């Protein structure tokens, strides 16, 4: 996963789910995005493997205010949040499982 975080923070109320105890993988998706489905699978697997990590998928079209605030320009976009909700990494496109696990190292 490329890209550093931008210092922004997200709260559970903004993403519609509880933050992970150690980290949260936030995925912005859209309805007809084939890479979004594969990304959902990869992030779900990683969240299942790493204790304390949650995966939250957000429909970009239904949350345009959040998309604009976070400068989400395409789907899928994945944000890695630390336990306090700070964005520590972000990437666009379908990530590789190894890259997601490496990016989590910065968050936990």
C-alpha angles and dihedrals in degrees: 000000000000132000131055124249119267100223093257120137131213127202127211090250091057095053096037095237141070118275116247117261090243105012143343129222108210115195122193110205141170131214101254098037111122094188088054091065092052090045090052089054094048095046092045090053092049092047088051092051100045116062115232095020121121129195119212123182118203125195102232094205092054094049104045093148091059092042090055094045092051096040094238104177102171143011134282097038117162125201121194111211126193121226091279093051098256114148106242099166138012134185139173126218130031110324127215116241092239091053092051091050090049092049090052088061088072093051101048 
